[in-house]
Amino acid sequence: MCFDQAKPHPRARVGFHVERQDTSADGWQRLLELIDEAADDGREEFRPLVELSAEERRQVITLPPSIAKLTAVKRFVLYGSNLVRIPPEIGAMSSLEEFTPYTSYRLHWSPYEITRCSELARSTVSTRALFGNYKLRPPFPRLQPSQDSVADLDLTELDAWSWGTTAIRGCSVCDRPIEQGGLHQVWISLRVATDVLPLLGSACSAACVSALPSGAEDYAQTPHKGGRVKQPPSGWD
């Protein structure tokens, strides 16, 4: 559920958006085509939403894993999107320098894998929409208890309310296949390009969680499970 981005209550209960992407929708099919075209011609700027109608843009609530093919893209613009999540494959966009999902008000977090974009230097994000942001300190969704085995989980058909996403493939930290280990999800707020983003890490072990860096200044310094998290005072306190 979304929180009140004007004045969220610090004790409010928030959760992940549960929508699943309709892969038969015209907007999704067109987005797949645009990604293929961009990968084939090696373009450095990718603005897929301007190629979609208003209705088609509303149909796109995530991005396909095929964005991993966009290794030449330096500027990725998703202004005013209807996105509720970004897949970890964004970490494969090795040339990415600028990321602009500005006014994507339903996009409250990013995958930890975005930290793999080593060239990423500029971002434009609607920070008031982010979990735990410094201005308003809205709460984080509470994550599931860590599991040392995923034998009882179908990692390709997950409940987004519980796990934040509908599929988890590799460890956010070491990239090892999750099915070879466990599932230890944590939040960590880090500076990514211009902004401090709440990042969801899906690690395969407690050791990988321990390998995460300290949080950004003025944010929780250690990885956490969400809910009511003790953070420094907000920018308005």
C-alpha positions, 0 to 999 in steps of 0.5 A, a space after each residue: 500500500 502507498 503511504 501518504 507522501 505529504 505527511 506519512 505517519 511514522 507508525 503507519 503500516 506500509 507494504 509492497 505493491 502487489 500488482 503483477 505485470 500483465 505480459 499480454 498487454 500492448 504496452 508491455 509488448 511494445 516495451 519489449 520491442 523497444 528494448 530489442 531495438 535499443 540493444 540492436 542499435 547500441 543507442 546511448 539514450 533510452 526513453 521508452 515511455 515517450 513511444 507509448 500511449 498514455 494507456 500503454 504507459 499505465 500498463 507497464 508496472 515493472 521492466 523486463 529482465 531484458 533491460 540487461 541487454 542495454 549495455 550501451 545506454 548511458 541515459 535511461 529516462 522513465 519520467 512519470 512512469 507507473 512503475 512499482 518495481 525495477 528488476 535487479 537486471 538493471 545492474 547489468 546496464 554497465 554504461 549507465 551514467 544517468 537514471 531519471 525515474 522522476 515523478 514515478 510516485 509509485 516507485 518507493 525503492 530500488 534493487 540493491 543490484 543498481 549499485 553494480 552500475 559503476 558509471 552511474 553518477 546522476 539521478 533524478 528521483 522523487 525522493 518524497 516517494 521513497 521508503 525511509 526518506 530523510 524529509 518525511 521518514 515514512 516506514 519500510 515494509 516489514 520483510 520476511 524472516 530469513 530462511 537458510 533454505 528455499 526448498 519450499 519456495 517457488 522463486 519464479 512465482 513469489 507473492 509480491 506482498 511478502 517478498 517485494 517482487 514476483 521472482 528472485 534469481 541471484 544473490 544481490 551481493 555475490 550473484 550466486 543462484 538463490 536456490 543454492 543457498 537461502 533467502 535473507 532479505 534486508 533494507 539498506 539506504 545508500 547513496 546511488 548517484 545523486 540520491 539516497 535510495 532505499 535498496 532491497 537486497 536479496 542475499 543467499 546467506 548471512 555472510 552476504 548480508 554482513 558484506 553489505 556496506 554501512 548505510 548512508 549518513 543520516 540513515 540507519 547504518 546497518 541492514 534491517 528488516 523494515 517496519 518501525 526502524 530507528 533512524 536519525 531525525 528527519 530533515 524537518 525535525 
